[in-house]
């Protein structure tokens, strides 16, 4: 089976991988212009939304 004959399921798996590792969340927490403190708040919010418990929030 060559690249042109890949099943759609295989292409979908490839979309959820980054450098061979599976992505946990697809939400964006910021870009290169976002200040660090805002990015930290966004990250904490996304993690809590997905079930993580954060102890030392600032």
N, C-alpha and C positions, 0 to 999 in steps of 0.2 A: 504494500500500500504506500503510495507516494504522498507528498504534501498536498496535492490537489484533491486527493480522495479521502481526506480525514473526515471522521464523523463529527457532527456538530457538538457532541458531548465532549470530545477531546479539545475542541477549540474553546469551549466555555471554561474548562479547567485551566487552560493556559491563560485566560484573561484574569483569573483570580490569583495568579502567581506573580511574584516579584523576585527576580533573581533566583528562581527555584524554591522560594519559600512561600507558603500560603499566607495570604493577608488575613488578619483577624477582623479588621473593620475597614470600611470603605469611606468613612467620613473624613472630610478635610478639617484639619485643625488650624491651618494657616498657610501662608506662602512666604516667600523670602522677604516681603515688606512688612509682615506682621510682627509687632513687638513680642519679645519673649514672654512677658507677663500675660499678655492676651492669649498667646499660644498655649501657655501652661493652663490657664483657666479653661480654654476650649478642650484640651486634652483630658483634664479632670472630668469635665462634663460628659464627654463621649465615653470615657471608661465607666463612670457611674451609671450611665444609661445602659451599658452592656453588662452590668452585674458586678463590677469590681467595687471593692470597698477601699476608700482612700482614708488613711489615718491622719496624716499631717498636711491638711489643706492650708494654703496661705491666703 
